[in-house]
Amino acid sequence: MSTSGTLIPPITLKQKILEPILFPPASVNKEKLYRKIQDETILITGASFGIGEELACLLAPSGAQLVLVARTKEKLERVAETVRSLGGKAHVFALDLCDEMSVRVFLEDLRHAGLQPHIFVNNAGKSIRRSVFKSLDRHHDFTRTMQLNYFAPVQIMLDLIPVMAQRGQIINISSLAVALLPAPGWAAYLASKAAFDQWLRSVSPELESKNINSSSLYFPLVRTRMIEPTRSYRNIPAMSPENAARWIANAILHEGKRYYPWWSWILIVSGNILRPVWEAILSFQMKRKPFR
């Protein structure tokens, strides 16, 4: 249920055939879900398009208070209008999560508005695919990804932990690539995603002692505007944002720990066993045809 009108890659015949097999549509018990969250305040970052937008629309009929965060106010307002038309309650906060001061002001505004999120969906993310040799004068590639993918959610969590104590949930939208062998070109992105993934796993036992549960969803490629700049991704099977939103909804409902695609264990196990072979192949490939 998209309202943003963002550009996404067209679907090929191969994708239509493979995607239902690789990413079986998730089913959600909406009655139980809505009953669980109807009185909750839910913070969703990256809510103006893609996964965040679909999740907001999916949760709207519950009547929960949805705090929608993204950079562009106009797009957020369109999502909020859809949420309200579905019987939901939406609060829009347009800010740049890369700006530490803006995040601080946002958190203060939440308190002043009497909004206390007990569920935080960390969905906002920045992806960069670039050769390290093209990043030699682009230190900001690394600082920006770390700020958005790591420092911002940590800053938000440190503020929300006292609010969430005795009844809270953190849903982290991670990447399957974090669990796989690293690939050339993704150093900035994977390092930042892995940083928050490790942070959350490290603090989870402490949080659970205060009844704050956490879930990490290791998504494969998802068909959003984020993948459009990478040409090689346009013909690869990808999960739909609608299906990704249903995964998140189930994580909220069932409070599971980690979610992976059913076939991911094959890549994870084989990658660890064949790591020297994979690294040798990559090194040979880089010498023969440098990353562009």
C-alpha positions, 0 to 999 in steps of 0.5 A: 500500500504505497503512497510515496510514488517512489521509483522501484525497479521493474519486476522481471519474469525470473523474479516473478517465478523465484520470489515466492519460493525464496521469500514465501509470503508471511501471514499475520494474525491481525486480530491478535496483533492489533489487540496487542498494540492498540494502546501502544506508541510505536516509533518507526524510523525511515517511515516515508517510503518502502518498508517503513511506509508499508509497516505504518499502513499495516499497523494503522487499523490497530489504533496505535499511536504511530510516531513516523520519522524521516527527512522529508515532511511532505512524504511523511504527511502523505503516509500519515494521511493514509494511516489516518484514513485507515483508522490510525493515529500518526505523528510526523517528525521530519528530521535528519537522523545523521544530525545528533542535535536534531535527534536530541531535539526530536527526543525532547519534543516526544516527551513534551508531546506526551509520546512514550514509545514502548516499541521502536522499529529501527528501520532507517538506513543508508547504503553505499556501494563504492570501491575503497579506492574511490573513497580515499577522499570521501571520509564522509561516506563512512561517517554518514553511514555510521551516524545513521546506521549506528550512532542514531539508533544508539542515541535513541535507545539510550533515551528510550530505555527508561521509558521502555523498562518493564514493557518494551520492544526493539525491532532492528531491521538488519541485513542478511549481508551482516551474517555473510562473508563481506564483499568488496564495495560494501565496507561502509554499509556493512561495518555500520550495520554490523556495529548496531547489530553487535551493540544490540546483541551485547545489551540484550541480556541486560535489557531483557532483565528489565522486560525489554525484548529485542528482535533482529530481522536479517533481510535479504534484498528488499525492492525499495528505491535504495537498490535502484542505483545498483544496476546489478540488483535490478534483475535479482530476486528481492523481497517486497516491502509489503512482505518485509512489513509482515515479517516485522509485524510478526516480530512485534507479535511473537517477540522472536529473537532473530529472523532469517530467510529459510535458505540463509543457513546454506550461505552462512554455513558454506561461507564459513567453511569455504571462506579461504576459497571465497577470499581467494576468488575475490582477490583474483577477480579484483586483480583481473577486473577491478571493482567499479 
